[in-house]
Amino acid sequence: MNVIHVSAECYPIAKVGGLGDVVGSLPKYQQQAGVGARVVMPFYDNKFTAAHKFESVYESELVLGENNFSYRILKLKKEVLDIDVLFVDIPELLFKDYVYSADDTARFTAFQIAVMDWMLTLKTKPSIIHCHDHHTGLIPFMAQECFKYESLNKIPNILTIHNAQYQGWFAHDKVHYLPAFDISNIGLLDWDGVINPLAAGIKCAWRVTTVSPSYMEELQQAANGLESLLSHENQKCVGILNGIDADVWNPETDEFITKNYSAKNIQTGKTANKKRLCKEFGFSASKPLFAFIGRLVLEKGADLLPEVFDEILSKKECNILVLGSGDPEVEDSLKALKKKHKGVYNTFIGYDEKLSHLIYAGADFLLMPSRVEPCGLNQLYSLRYGTIPVVRSIGGLKDTVIDVEDGGFGFSHQDASGDNILQTLNRAIAFYNDKPEFKKTRKHIMSIDHSWNVSAQKYIDLYNSLKSD
């Protein structure tokens, strides 16, 4: 089997969120399971592309409306990745120092056309085309409807929705960007009066997956306007929980942390990393350390944190560390707490991959009070490092974190509210002070397997079911 993953992100080349992590890991685990899997993504102007040499494997021109663009398909001259990645180089559109911008219609439409045009030239066509999010949502439509891609319309394609909040909308006056198709079928592109690439992908893909079973159910109730479409198409929809790359996220071998450890020596390992973290940020290592890692945006419930932190920190019973960036008002509110709660609270506004690993290794609890969480990977990383998740029960968090009061190993609350978060934090602090139970739970969660092995096989099973259709 020969699978092509088409994506705007792929770790470690370009990562904005969980999409990058997934596309950087899933193909690797599929290869280990005996499936030929590779990634096709844009060629950006970033640290990775600047640090490596590339060679062209294909060159041509594409048509985008009235404009022609030269493009190349590139590959790395030297193998430095665990997966096979090809890059679409359209200098005028894609070679930027960012992944996303305010108006990406031309950029990602051209990217998808280039991918489709290139696939027409392949002697060995892919067995499966696996598209990721709205940036690739036009591919199922083009395969089905555009005249020039008729030879590709028998190849099964899958669309995975990583986050339905973003749909790639653009006006009908840009429909001419697409290669010719029967205009009477324009309804397949339209949703609510505009061209909607994510909706088009849902309508035309052979199968639609989301990154957790609960998120698939929730999308039929809240999908930023696509609820009725997903309900109508639910027979071809399935939720498959994301995994994590157990090689990258491995406390036994992680080069970013102070002391490596396993479940057998978790006490000494966690203690050493916590001491390092507390020393760096001015905390006492004797108190429970809560951490938040992620985007400081409404989706993640970050706007609720300043008030909650202000109240709980006044008791001086715990330490809190924030790593992230996002809404400037939320950033300012969180930074303002540093002076008032010196010694028990600190922030790192921005993102630092090395620091994130150290926090997973050194913190006692990870906070994820999300309003929306399609899957969530942070809670899976925290479990791997013996850090107990404190989450809102929604999406993938609901599927992966069971509350201690229900016989589980984490803490969850139902509503995205300050009161709910505060109550859950207080429960976690009490649990921390029950040392035998705390240590037992921390050791247990390290044994939970959330690697891609199981999830990759579920995708392979799905691919095989489509090949036999």
C-alpha positions, 0 to 999 in steps of 0.5 A: 500500500502506498499512502500520500499524506497532504498537509500544511504542517509536519513536525519538525519541518513546520509546526503551528499546532497538533496537526504538525505533530500528527503528520510528523508521526502517523506516517512513521508508525504506518511505515513501521507497520509495513505501509508505504507512507510519505508526506507532501507539504509546502516549502516554507522559508524557515529554519529547517529549510535554511539548514538543509539542502534540497534537490528537484524531482519534478518541475512544471507550471500550474494555472491559478485562474488567470495566473501561471506559476512555476513550481518544483517538487523537492526532496531532501538531498540527505535523509535526516527524517524518519519519514519521506517528505516531499515539498511543493515549492511555489516561490511567489506563494509558499516560500514565506517565513510563516505557515498561515496568514490572513488570506491564504486562499491563493497559497493553499489552492495553488498548493493543492493544484500542484499536488494534483498535477504532480500526481498525474505524472506518477507512474505508480499512483498512490493507493490512498490520498490522505488529506489533513484539514481545510488546507487540503480539503479541495483535493477530494472535490478536484479528484471527483469533479475536475475534468483534468483529474479524471484518472485520479478519481478512483483513488480512495481519499480521506479527509481528517479534521484536526480542527473544524473551527477553521474552514478556509472560506473564500468568495465565489469570485475566486472559484475560477482558481480551480481547474475546469469542472461542471459548474452545475456541481458548484453546490459541492463547493458552497456552504452558506453562500461562500466557497468552503474547502472544509465543507467541500472535503466533507462532501466529496471525501470517501471517508471523513475522520476526526482526531477523537471519537468524542470530537466526532460526536461533538461536531454534530452539535458544534462545528462552526456552522457545519453541524447539519452537514456532518450529521448528514454525512455521519455514515462515512465519518469515524473518530480515531484518537491521535497518538504520540510519537513515543520516540520523541516523547520518551522520558527515558531518552529525552535529551531536553530534560535534566534527568532521564527516568522510567516508571521504575525510578520515577520518584528520583527522576521527577524530583530532579527535573522539578528541582531544576524547573523550580530553581529556574522560575523561583519556586519552592519544590515542596509545593505541588507544581501546576503547569499550562502549556499552549496557546493563550486563546479562548479555545483553550480556556486561557481567558479564565486563568488569570482570575482563577490563578489569582484566587488559588495562589493567594493561599500559597499552597501551590506553584503555577507556571505558564508557557504559551502565547496568544491573545495580548490581553490574556498575556498581559493579565497573566504577566501582571500576576507575577509581581503579586504572586512572586515565588509561587507563580511565573510565566514564559510568554512564547514557545520553547520546545526544550522548556516544554519537555522539561515542564512535562518532566518536572511538573506535578499537574498539567492544566487543560481547561479547554472550551474546544479540544479535538484530541489534545496531545499535551495530556498524552505527553503529560501522562507519558512523563508521569504528570497528572492531567487536570482537564475539562471533559470534552473532545479528546480530553474526555476520551483519554482522562478518567477522573480519580473519583471514577476510578481513574488517574486524572482530574476533570470538570464539566464546564469551562468556568472559573469555579469549575477549574478552581474546584478541580485545582483544590481537589488536585492539591488535596490529592498531591498531599495524599502521598501514597496515592499520588505516587501510585497514580503517577507511576501508573499513568506512565504505563498507559500506551498512547503511542501511534501503534494502535491508532496507525493500525486503525487508519490502515484498517480504514484504508484497506476497507476503502480499497475493497469497496 
